[in-house]
Structures are given as C-alpha cells and as structure tokens.
Amino acid sequence: MVLPRIDTADAFQARFGISHEIREKLEIYEALLRRWQKTINLVAPRTLNEIWHRHFADSAQLWPHRPPNARTWLDLGSGAGFPGLVLAILASKTGGTRHILVESDSRKAAFLREVARQTGVAVDIVSARIENPETHAKVGVADCVTARALAPLSGLIEIAAPYFVSSTIGMFLKGRDVAAEIEKAAQDWQFAFDLIPSVTEEGGRVVLLSSLQSRALKPRTEG
C-alpha cells in the first residue's frame, strides 16, 4: 500500500488537525532547520525537501497514541528535535507537560535551543550523554520516553531503562525489521508492546512499549 504523502504545511494541518498557532511554530522550525543545515548536518541532505513528511509528520504520528496522564516527556538522542521537539510544540497549545530533550552534540543542542526560543516552546535541553549516571540523576524518570533512529530496540531499551518506572510508556519509531528487534530485545527484557503502522514509512511501525522489566532485576516503581 502506498501511503499518502504529507509534504506541505496544509497537508500536515489537515492530517493532524493542528491550530494555526501550532502551524506557525512548525513553519518557524522548518525555516530554522533549512538555515542551520547549511552549516550543521542536522538531517540527511536527501530528506531536506521532505521535512513535513519525513520529519514533522513522522514525529507527530506519536501524538495520538500518547498516554492520557503523561506529564513528563523524555526524548533520547534528540538530534534535530525528532520526535521530541515536534511533540513539545504540539503539546504547547494546552500546556501542563514537561518536555526534556537529551542531545550530546553541543551544536545540535544549540539548534534545539534556538528553535525553542523562536517558537516560544518551553523545553529542557540536556546536552549530555544519555547513558551517564549524571544524566540519569539530573533527568530522573519519565511518564513517556521517545526516540527515533537511535539504536536497535535491544540497545535502545538498555539506554532508556534507567528512565523507566513500572508505569512509563516508551514510544519508539521503528522500521521494517522491528519484529526481529523485538525478538532480540525479549532475550534480556520483559515488556508488553503494541505495534502501530507508520503513517509515513511503508512497513514502518510505532512501538508502544510498557511494563518494562529486566529479566535479571525487579521492576522499579514510583517513589
């Protein structure tokens, strides 16, 4: 099945039902991405003319599946802000949530700060290695953890686990090999999951992961 393209701001607004205010923030984001890409490799050059589909829509497809009570959102390896900064922009209309973006590359972190400044979106940007104990201590745990193109699922869970408690939901964008990645991850971890077809990549999936527990350890709980 050929997926419909979400190539323009109009198509994005129609697909996700965003307000004019949110659209304007995303248009500012797009302009900054194009400008900064000239000096910093923020995204693969071949995707620069597919920003609305490949990056904005790919990120925004997580939003309809968000946990209803999620207040603290953590995005790992944010890069140019996908999906974490897009989700923070979508959430900015209603407020009440905290969005933390972890990105170790200082230049990319500077880009994220500039987008946040110009769009007026409140985010916490942590320029540090995800796996560092200092980062764990600074960030704490989250209600929802997101990531895209960071690592195979087994490695991603290893990185993300310190930020999970029993109630945390992981929302991970994955490609065609997701079944094999799940099988490998299940060797070391117990978890429940749902697979949602991607709206931007044929064969891609959104992995909704919950009840994460190491097979060697007891699960962490709130408090």
C-alpha positions as CSV (number, residue, x, y, z in Angstrom):
1,M,0.0,0.0,0.0
2,V,1.3,3.4,-1.0
3,L,1.0,5.8,2.0
4,P,-0.4,9.3,1.3
5,R,2.3,12.0,1.4
6,I,2.2,14.8,4.0
7,D,4.5,17.1,2.1
8,T,3.2,20.5,3.0
9,A,2.0,22.6,5.9
10,D,-1.5,22.3,4.5
11,A,-1.3,18.6,4.3
12,F,0.1,18.3,7.8
13,Q,-2.6,20.6,9.3
14,A,-5.3,18.6,7.6
15,R,-3.8,15.2,8.8
16,F,-3.2,16.2,12.4
17,G,-5.9,18.9,13.0
18,I,-3.4,21.4,14.4
19,S,-4.3,25.0,15.1
20,H,-2.9,28.0,13.1
21,E,-0.7,28.9,16.0
22,I,0.9,25.4,16.1
23,R,1.4,25.5,12.3
24,E,3.2,28.8,12.6
25,K,5.6,27.4,15.1
26,L,6.3,24.4,12.8
27,E,6.9,26.8,9.9
28,I,9.5,28.7,12.0
29,Y,11.1,25.3,12.9
30,E,11.2,24.4,9.2
31,A,12.9,27.7,8.3
32,L,15.5,27.4,11.0
33,L,16.2,23.8,10.0
34,R,16.9,24.8,6.4
35,R,19.1,27.7,7.6
36,W,21.2,25.7,10.1
37,Q,21.5,22.7,7.8
38,K,23.9,24.8,5.7
39,T,26.5,24.7,8.4
40,I,25.5,21.7,10.6
41,N,24.4,18.3,9.4
42,L,21.1,18.1,11.2
43,V,19.3,15.7,8.9
44,A,20.2,13.6,5.9
45,P,20.5,16.0,3.0
46,R,18.2,13.9,0.8
47,T,15.4,14.5,3.3
48,L,15.7,18.3,3.4
49,N,12.9,18.6,0.8
50,E,10.7,16.2,2.8
51,I,10.7,18.0,6.1
52,W,6.9,17.9,6.6
53,H,6.6,14.2,5.8
54,R,9.9,12.6,6.8
55,H,10.5,14.6,10.0
56,F,7.4,16.6,11.2
57,A,4.7,14.0,10.3
58,D,6.9,11.1,11.3
59,S,7.3,12.6,14.7
60,A,3.7,13.9,15.1
61,Q,2.2,10.4,14.5
62,L,3.2,9.6,18.1
63,W,0.9,12.3,19.5
64,P,-2.5,10.5,19.0
65,H,-1.1,7.5,20.9
66,R,0.1,9.5,23.9
67,P,-0.7,8.2,27.4
68,P,-3.6,10.3,28.7
69,N,-1.9,11.1,32.0
70,A,1.7,11.6,30.8
71,R,3.2,14.8,32.3
72,T,6.9,14.3,31.9
73,W,8.2,13.5,28.4
74,L,11.8,12.5,27.7
75,D,13.3,12.4,24.2
76,L,16.5,10.4,23.9
77,G,19.1,11.4,21.3
78,S,17.0,14.3,20.0
79,G,19.3,15.3,17.2
80,A,17.4,18.0,15.2
81,G,14.4,17.5,17.5
82,F,12.6,14.5,16.1
83,P,10.3,13.4,17.6
84,G,10.8,15.3,20.9
85,L,10.7,18.9,19.9
86,V,7.8,18.4,17.5
87,L,5.8,16.7,20.3
88,A,6.7,19.6,22.6
89,I,5.3,22.0,20.0
90,L,2.1,20.0,19.7
91,A,1.7,20.0,23.5
92,S,2.3,23.7,23.8
93,K,-1.3,24.6,23.0
94,T,-2.6,23.1,26.2
95,G,0.5,23.1,28.4
96,G,0.7,21.0,31.6
97,T,3.6,18.8,30.4
98,R,7.3,19.0,30.8
99,H,9.5,18.1,27.8
100,I,13.1,17.1,28.2
101,L,15.4,16.6,25.2
102,V,18.7,14.9,25.7
103,E,21.3,15.5,22.9
104,S,25.1,15.2,23.5
105,D,26.1,17.1,20.4
106,S,26.5,20.7,21.6
107,R,25.9,22.2,18.1
108,K,22.6,20.3,17.8
109,A,21.7,21.3,21.3
110,A,22.3,24.9,20.3
111,F,19.9,24.4,17.4
112,L,17.2,23.0,19.6
113,R,17.6,25.9,22.0
114,E,17.2,28.4,19.1
115,V,14.0,26.7,17.8
116,A,12.6,26.6,21.3
117,R,13.4,30.3,21.7
118,Q,11.9,31.5,18.4
119,T,8.8,29.3,18.8
120,G,8.3,30.2,22.5
121,V,8.1,26.5,23.4
122,A,9.3,25.5,26.9
123,V,11.6,22.6,26.8
124,D,14.6,21.4,28.9
125,I,17.6,20.7,26.8
126,V,20.2,18.5,28.4
127,S,23.5,18.4,26.4
128,A,25.0,15.2,27.8
129,R,25.4,11.5,27.1
130,I,22.2,9.6,27.7
131,E,23.9,6.8,29.5
132,N,25.9,8.9,32.0
133,P,24.8,8.4,35.7
134,E,24.9,12.2,36.0
135,T,22.3,12.4,33.2
136,H,20.2,9.8,35.0
137,A,20.3,11.8,38.2
138,K,19.6,15.1,36.5
139,V,16.7,13.9,34.4
140,G,15.1,11.3,36.7
141,V,12.3,9.2,35.4
142,A,9.6,10.0,32.9
143,D,6.0,9.1,32.1
144,C,6.8,8.8,28.4
145,V,10.1,8.1,26.7
146,T,10.5,8.7,22.9
147,A,13.3,8.1,20.4
148,R,13.9,7.8,16.7
149,A,16.8,6.2,14.8
150,L,18.9,6.0,18.0
151,A,19.7,2.3,18.3
152,P,18.2,-1.2,17.7
153,L,15.5,-1.9,20.2
154,S,17.7,-4.0,22.5
155,G,20.2,-1.3,22.7
156,L,17.6,1.4,23.0
157,I,15.9,-0.3,25.9
158,E,19.3,-0.7,27.6
159,I,19.8,3.1,27.3
160,A,16.2,4.0,28.2
161,A,15.7,1.6,31.1
162,P,17.1,4.0,33.9
163,Y,14.4,6.5,33.0
164,F,11.6,3.9,33.3
165,V,9.4,3.0,36.2
166,S,6.6,0.4,36.0
167,S,4.1,3.0,34.7
168,T,6.4,4.5,32.0
169,I,5.4,4.1,28.3
170,G,8.0,4.0,25.6
171,M,7.1,5.3,22.1
172,F,9.7,4.3,19.6
173,L,9.7,4.8,15.8
174,K,11.0,1.7,14.0
175,G,11.4,0.3,10.5
176,R,10.7,-2.9,8.7
177,D,13.0,-5.1,11.0
178,V,11.0,-4.3,14.1
179,A,9.9,-7.9,14.6
180,A,13.5,-9.2,14.7
181,E,14.4,-6.3,17.0
182,I,11.6,-7.2,19.4
183,E,12.7,-10.9,19.4
184,K,16.3,-10.0,20.3
185,A,15.3,-7.5,23.0
186,A,13.0,-10.0,24.6
187,Q,16.0,-12.2,25.4
188,D,17.1,-9.8,28.2
189,W,13.9,-7.8,28.9
190,Q,10.2,-8.5,29.7
191,F,7.8,-6.0,28.3
192,A,4.3,-5.5,26.8
193,F,4.0,-3.9,23.4
194,D,1.7,-2.8,20.6
195,L,2.8,-2.2,17.1
196,I,1.1,0.7,15.2
197,P,1.5,1.0,11.4
198,S,3.6,4.1,10.5
199,V,1.8,6.9,8.6
200,T,5.0,7.9,6.9
201,E,7.0,4.8,6.1
202,E,5.6,1.7,4.4
203,G,6.4,-1.2,6.6
204,G,7.5,1.0,9.5
205,R,6.0,0.7,12.9
206,V,5.4,2.8,16.1
207,V,6.3,0.6,19.1
208,L,4.3,1.3,22.2
209,L,6.3,-0.4,25.0
210,S,5.2,-0.7,28.6
211,S,5.8,-2.8,31.8
212,L,9.5,-2.9,31.1
213,Q,11.4,-5.2,33.4
214,S,14.9,-6.7,33.1
215,R,14.9,-10.4,33.3
216,A,17.6,-10.1,35.9
217,L,16.2,-7.4,38.1
218,K,12.9,-6.5,39.8
219,P,11.0,-3.6,38.2
220,R,11.3,-0.1,39.6
221,T,8.1,1.5,41.0
222,E,7.1,5.1,41.7
223,G,8.5,6.7,44.8
